[in-house]
């Protein structure tokens, strides 16, 4: 097949195909079409473009504090992260691929002590017991009152107002680690965040797997609000 440089084309109108819903997977050695979204923007392989595409397809989900403005208890107080005692978590079941997008914590009544924020992705469903019922029901980020968006397929979505117990973690990856200095007493000083759109590590989690968030304050269990987002993809997109 001859190669044509765009720089040599004159008077040629280039077009692409608009196919926002499940454009399929291209095999190695093939020459698939270029795809556009409905705003005629070329779909490219940047994080921003990927998250935009997933959102348009109804593959991005959100969850947050069950009652807005009412904080909930995070992990047990301490000076270290206990891997079997997360603050937030969900399981990626077999056959599903999840890309965590963001998690933000807003602590209430922070103290003049150290506090820790860790985000981990593991290679197993490590949930054992505990956690409050799934009151933070996942909502689709595609907000459309006239069309029923698809539902989330993650399982065991819990927060630690009742302590969560995990089994030993399998091959945990640390996606974010953050320490609040003991002198930071203003609650606005303690709004830790994991966000792939701001340069944090991006991973594809092939189920079974677990996504775990740890928020630990030194003297007392932190009361906090949170919001989180993730994308759910077809298993066929990865090797």
N, C-alpha and C positions, 0 to 999 in steps of 0.2 A: 504494500500500500504506500503510495507516495505521500510524503509529508509536505504540508503547506504552511508557510509562515504567515501569521496574521499581518506582519509588516509589509508583505508583498501584495496584499489584497486591496484592490481599488474599486470602488463602486459596487462592492458586494455587501448585501444585507445579511448579517448573521442573526439567526434566530435560535431559540431553544424551546424545549418542551416544558409546559407547565404540568407538573404531576406532583402535587404536594402529599398525597396520601400513598404511602407504601410504593415508592418508585422501584423497589426491587433491588437485588444485589447483582453486581456485574462480575462475571467470571474473569480470571486472569486471561490476558491476550485478546480480549474483546474490545470493541470501540463503541461504547454506549453514547447515547445522546447527552448533551449538556442540559441541565434542568434549571428552570427559573421558578421563583415563587410568583404569586399573583400580582405582586408589585413590579414584576419584570426584573427583579434583582437575581443575579446569578448565584446559585447555591454553591458555596465554596466550603472548604474543609477547615474553617476556623471555628473556635469554640462558640463565638457569638452566633455564627451562621448555623451551626449544628443545633444549639439550644433553640434558636428561632424556628428552625425546621421541625424539631421535635414538638415544640409547643403548638405549631400550626396543625400538626398531625394528631394532637390530643394525647401525646405520650408523656407530658410533663405533669407531675402531681405536686401538691402542696399539703402540708400539715402544720398545725400550730397549737399553741396553748388552748385547751378546750374552751375556756371562758376568757375572752379578751379582757385584759386589765386585771386578771386575777392570777398571780404567780403560783407556781406549783413547786414542790420540793424536788431538788436535784439529788445527786448522790450523797451518801453519808459523809459527814465532815471528816477531814483528814489532811495530811500533808503530802500524800502520794496518790497516784491513780491506781485503784484496784481493778484489774482487768475483768474480774467477774462481777463487778458492780457498776454498770453503766447508768447514765441518766436518761438517755433516749436510745431507742434501737428499733430496727426492723429486720426481717429476714427476707432474703431474695430466694424464692423457691426454685427448684430445678426447672429448667426450661425457660427461665426469664433472665434477661440481661438488664442491669440497672446501672445508671451513671449518676452518682450523687452530684448535685449542683451546688447547693448551699445549705448552711445551717448557721443561724444567728441566735445568740443567747443574750437576754437583757436581764441582768441581776438586780434584785431589789435588796435594799438594806445591806450593802456590802460592808465588810468590816476592815479594819486596818491590819489585815493579815494576808498571807499569801492565798492565792486561788489558782486553780489549774483548769485548762480547757484542752481536751484531746479528742481527736476524731480518728477512728480506726475502721478499716475494712478487712474482713476476715474471709477465709476460704471454707467456711462451714456454717451450718445453722447451729449456733452455740446456745440459743435460748433454752433455759431449763425451767424457770418458774418465776412467779412474782410479776410486778408491774401492774399498773392500773389498766382497766379495760380500755379497749381502743375507743376512747372518747374523742381523740383528735382524728376524726375520720378523714382520710385522704380525699382531697378535692382536685378535680382536673383544672389545670391552669388555662385551659381553653374555656373561657367564660362565654357561654352562648345559651340564652334562655329558650331558644327555639329548637335546639338540637341536643339530644342526650349524648353527652360525651362518654367515652369508655371509662370504666372503673379501674382502680388500681389493683394490681395482682400481688403486691408485697403482703407479707403476713407477719404476725406477731409484732405489730407496731405498738410499742409501749413507752410510757414515761415512768419515772421512779418515785412518784408520790407514795407508792408502795414499792419497796426495794425490789429491784430486778436481780435475778441470779443467772449468770452465764456459766456454761461449762468452760473447760480450758479452750482458749482460742487457738485456731489453726492458722498458721502463717499470717498473723496480723500485719497489715500495712498501716503505718502512721501517716495520715494525710494532713494533720495539723496538730501543732503543740504550742501552747501559749501559756505564759505565767503572768499573773497580775502581781505586781510588787506590793509588799506589805504596807507601803505608805499611801497607796491609792484608796481613799475612803469615799470618794464621790461615786455613786452608782454609775454615772456616765463614763467612768474610767473602766468599767467592766462590762463591755459589750463585745465579747469575742465572736469571731466569725470565721467560718470556712466557706470559700466561694471560688469555684473554678473560673469564674469570669474575671476574677481579680488576681489570677496567677497561681492559685493553690493547685496542688497535684490533682490530675484528672484520671480516674480509673474506670474501667469497665468491669463490673462485678457479675460473673456468670454463676447462677445459682447451682447448688445451694451455697449461700454466703450470708454474712451478717454485716450490717452497718451500725456502728456503735459510737455514741457521743458521751463523753465524760465531762462533768462540771463539778469540781470539788473545791470547797472553801474550808479553810483551816479550822475554825473554831465552831462553826455551826453549819448544818446543811443549808445550802443556798436556796433561797426562794427566787424563782426566775420565770420569765416568759420566753418563748422561743418561736421561731418559724424555720421551716426546712423545705427544700425542693429537691426532686430527683426526676430522672427520666427513665421510662420503662420501654425497652426495645425488644425486637424479635431476636431469638437466640441464633438465627441464621446469619446475623451480621458479623459474627466473630468466628475465628478458626475453630 
